[in-house]
Amino acid sequence: MSIGPLQLLIVLLIIVLIFGTKKLRNMGGDLGGAIKSFKKSMKDEGKPEDSESNELPPKD
């Protein structure tokens, strides 16, 4: 049992009617930002931390 193009179109129309196009665009942007942030944090996690860069300069 597979989903055909007509069924996908009907589901998409129902989703647009329920949420509206503006709300869907906002949700898509939020999801994209979350994915980008997740990928960046995963990439940064693999890098070794430089202990000297994390130290505060001495106060005079």
Backbone hydrogen bonds in HBPLUS format (Angstrom, degrees):
<---DONOR---> <-ACCEPTOR-->    atom                        ^
c    i                          cat <-CA-CA->   ^        H-A-AA   ^      H-
h    n   atom  resd res      DA  || num        DHA   H-A  angle D-A-AA Bond
n    s   type  num  typ     dist DA aas  dist angle  dist       angle   num
A0008-LEU N   A0004-GLY O   3.15 MM   4  6.47 158.1  2.20 151.8 158.1     1
A0009-LEU N   A0005-PRO O   2.98 MM   4  6.16 153.5  2.05 145.7 152.5     2
A0010-ILE N   A0006-LEU O   3.03 MM   4  6.28 155.6  2.09 146.9 153.1     3
A0011-VAL N   A0007-GLN O   3.00 MM   4  6.23 161.4  2.03 149.8 154.5     4
A0012-LEU N   A0008-LEU O   2.93 MM   4  6.10 159.4  1.97 146.8 152.7     5
A0013-LEU N   A0009-LEU O   2.95 MM   4  6.16 157.7  2.00 147.4 153.2     6
A0014-ILE N   A0010-ILE O   3.02 MM   4  6.27 155.6  2.08 147.6 154.0     7
A0015-ILE N   A0011-VAL O   2.98 MM   4  6.24 157.2  2.03 150.0 156.1     8
A0016-VAL N   A0012-LEU O   2.96 MM   4  6.21 160.2  2.00 150.8 155.9     9
A0017-LEU N   A0013-LEU O   2.94 MM   4  6.14 155.1  2.00 145.9 152.9    10
A0018-ILE N   A0014-ILE O   2.97 MM   4  6.17 150.0  2.06 145.9 153.8    11
A0019-PHE N   A0015-ILE O   2.95 MM   4  6.08 179.8  1.95 159.6 159.6    12
A0020-GLY N   A0016-VAL O   2.78 MM   4  4.90 138.7  1.94 125.6 139.2    13
A0024-LEU N   A0020-GLY O   3.16 MM   4  6.36 155.0  2.23 145.7 153.0    14
A0025-ARG N   A0021-THR O   2.96 MM   4  6.18 154.1  2.03 148.0 154.4    15
A0026-ASN N   A0022-LYS O   3.05 MM   4  6.32 159.0  2.10 148.6 154.1    16
A0027-MET N   A0023-LYS O   2.95 MM   4  6.16 159.3  1.99 148.1 153.9    17
A0028-GLY N   A0024-LEU O   2.90 MM   4  6.05 154.0  1.96 145.3 152.6    18
A0029-GLY N   A0025-ARG O   2.95 MM   4  6.16 157.2  2.00 148.8 154.5    19
A0030-ASP N   A0026-ASN O   2.95 MM   4  6.17 158.1  2.00 148.8 154.8    20
A0031-LEU N   A0027-MET O   2.93 MM   4  6.08 157.0  1.99 146.1 152.4    21
A0032-GLY N   A0028-GLY O   2.93 MM   4  6.10 157.6  1.98 146.0 152.2    22
A0033-GLY N   A0029-GLY O   2.96 MM   4  6.14 156.9  2.01 146.4 152.4    23
A0034-ALA N   A0030-ASP O   2.97 MM   4  6.16 152.2  2.05 144.3 151.9    24
A0035-ILE N   A0031-LEU O   2.99 MM   4  6.22 157.4  2.04 149.0 154.7    25
A0036-LYS N   A0032-GLY O   2.98 MM   4  6.16 160.4  2.02 147.6 153.0    26
A0037-SER N   A0033-GLY O   2.95 MM   4  6.09 159.5  1.99 146.0 151.5    27
A0038-PHE N   A0034-ALA O   2.93 MM   4  6.08 155.2  1.99 145.2 152.2    28
A0039-LYS N   A0035-ILE O   2.93 MM   4  6.15 163.4  1.96 152.5 156.3    29
A0040-LYS N   A0036-LYS O   3.00 MM   4  6.18 156.1  2.06 146.3 153.0    30
A0041-SER N   A0037-SER O   2.96 MM   4  6.17 158.9  2.01 147.8 153.3    31
A0042-MET N   A0038-PHE O   2.97 MM   4  6.19 152.9  2.04 148.6 156.1    32
A0043-LYS N   A0039-LYS O   2.97 MM   4  6.14 150.2  2.06 143.0 151.2    33
A0044-ASP N   A0040-LYS O   2.88 MM   4  6.07 157.0  1.94 150.0 156.2    34
A0045-GLU N   A0041-SER O   2.99 MM   4  5.97 137.9  2.17 136.8 147.2    35
A0047-LYS N   A0044-ASP O   3.27 MM   3  5.48 149.6  2.37 103.4 111.7    36
A0055-GLU N   A0052-GLU O   3.36 MM   3  5.45 153.2  2.44 100.2 107.6    37
